[in-house]
């Protein structure tokens, strides 16, 4: 099948240093430009992001700092990319929420006016999510081939959920799944622990997703200016961030978990504090008693005799 195009449609995908649209940078861009005559043009470039690539990102896309050390910066290739895309419309997977905003940020930093005013953009993920709905009703129809009677009543919904899980276990028990690191397993098993691990792959700390566990099982922030940093690392450098979150409009459970980490961090600080060489006095220990010097006893006065005077005269020659 050939796409019906009036002008080129540029499918593109980005590999980046992270998922923060405003702060992270492109490390690789691939563009497939579908032409109205059915031909295709492809351009792939690796880019030096001018910042370190976090390990968790490298583990996903396989690009490390050494791989892009000698590659051009985005500013160095911005005009080349703009010319290659030309007046083409844009397409991608989750491109409306991520790839297009990141690309526009990079063009703006590079000082290239990439005009979006007359372009169309097609997000393939949105077609998928809207045509294959992710509602409980759709899941019950897909897995059990039944319609929910009295949908949105609590009992009907929970019964449907139970039967959907049974059908999923049966359908996927021998199905391979490949994670982002390329590991292949059969995760959908008739085992609650296995299902727990598979359905919590993002490893949330607080369920609201404000904090998650990294690959080292350390709590990291998953939002804002400290995204990707461990919570304890932020406490070390900006302890006031704790007070800001505790006073802010965050879920109570998020604040509870944050408080637990704060308490643990404070205990570590106390344990690592160097001991004071001068030990404080023990109030229960008796104080040493020092004897006051006693005044010397004066000898009683003696009457001066003639013999004494004669001895003095002899001694001093007087």
Secondary structure by P-SEA (a helix, b strand, c coil): ccccccbbbbbbcccccccccccccccbbbbbbbccccbbbbbbbbbcccccccaaaaaacccccccccccccccccaaaaaaaaccbbbbbccccccaaaaaaaaaaaaccccccccbbbbcaaaaaaaaacccaaaaaaacccccccccccaaaaaaaaaaaaaaaaaacccbbbbcccccccccccccaaaaaaaaaccccccccccbbbccccbbbbcccccccccaaaaaacccaaaaaaaaccccaaaaaaaaaaaaaaaaaaaaacccccccccccccccbbbbcccccccccbbbbcaaaaaaaaaaacc
